[in-house]
Amino acid sequence: MTAADDDEDGALPSGTKNYITLGGYTRLLAERNDLVRKERPEVVKVVAWAASNGDRSENADYQYGKKRLREIDRRIRFLNKRIDSAEVVDPLQQQDLGRVYFGATVTFVGADDREETWCIVGIDEADPGAGKLSWIAPLARALFRAAEGDVVRFQSPGGLRELEIVEIRYQTVD
C-alpha cells in the first residue's frame, strides 16, 4: 500500500492546517462512525456469506464485497487523518468581526452588479451549491482581511474580477 492509496480529492497543501467548523467536524465524525459501526460490519457479513459458498473466483458477491471493503477502509483512513489533523474554529470567537476571516459569511457585489454570498469554511465542508467556499480557494484568499466597503481584486478562471464587500457576518456554520 502506498500513500496514494489514502489520497482523496481535497488534499491539504503541505504545511497547511486543517481548519474546520464544529458542524463540519461533527459530520466527519458521524460519517466515520457510520462506516465503522454500521456499513463495514454489514459488508463483512456479506463477504463471509459469499466466501462460504465456495469458488470465490466467479463469486460476484464476494468480489464486489471485497472491493467495497477496500473502499470503506480507504475512506476510514482518510477520515481518521482529517479528524486527527482538524483544528476546529468557532466563527463566533473570531477577534475582529469587522474583517473577513475563517467562518465569515461574506456578501459582495461584482462589476456586473450581481450580489453573491459565500461562507468561508474548511476544505472538507466546501459546497459551492450551498454557498460554502473552502478557505484555501482563490476567492476566499482574496477576501481575507477585507472589511465592509473594501474593493478586492482576484484572478478568476474568467479573468480579473473586482468585488466590493457589502456585508460580513459571523454565525455558527451548520
QUIDA-V935914 format. One record per pair of residues at least 6 apart in sequence whose ideal C-beta (glycine too) atoms are under 7 Angstrom apart, sorted by the first residue. I is the first residue (numbers start at 1). J is the second residue. If there is no record, write none. Layout:
BEGIN
i->[I I]
j->[J J]
END
This chain:
BEGIN
i->[5 6 6 6 6 8 10 10 12 12 13 16 17 18 18 18 18 18 19 19 19 19 19 20 20 20 20 20 20 21 21 21 21 21 21 21 22 22 23 23 24 24 24 24 25 25 28 28 28 28 29 31 32 32 32 32 35 35 35 36 39 40 43 43 43 43 46 46 47 47 47 47 50 50 50 50 51 53 56 82 89 89 91 91 91 91 91 91 92 92 94 94 94 97 98 98 99 99 99 100 100 100 100 100 100 101 102 102 103 103 103 104 104 104 105 105 105 105 106 106 106 106 106 106 107 107 107 107 108 108 108 108 108 109 109 109 109 110 110 111 115 117 118 118 119 119 119 119 120 120 120 121 121 121 121 121 122 123 123 125 126 126 126 133 133 134 138 138 139 142 142 143 146 146 147 148 148 148 148 149 150 151 151 151 152 153 153 153 154]
j->[74 74 77 78 81 78 123 124 18 123 136 136 87 82 85 86 87 122 87 89 102 122 135 86 87 88 122 124 125 89 91 103 121 122 125 173 88 90 173 174 121 122 124 125 86 88 79 82 83 124 83 79 76 79 80 83 72 75 76 76 72 72 65 68 69 72 61 65 62 65 66 69 59 61 62 65 62 59 62 124 102 103 103 104 170 171 172 173 170 172 101 103 170 170 147 168 145 146 147 106 143 144 145 146 168 144 120 135 120 170 173 120 168 170 117 119 169 171 117 118 120 143 165 168 115 117 166 167 116 163 164 165 166 115 163 164 166 161 163 162 166 131 131 133 131 132 133 173 133 135 140 132 133 134 135 173 135 134 136 132 132 133 134 139 140 140 154 155 154 152 154 152 152 165 165 165 166 167 168 165 165 162 163 164 163 160 161 162 161]
END
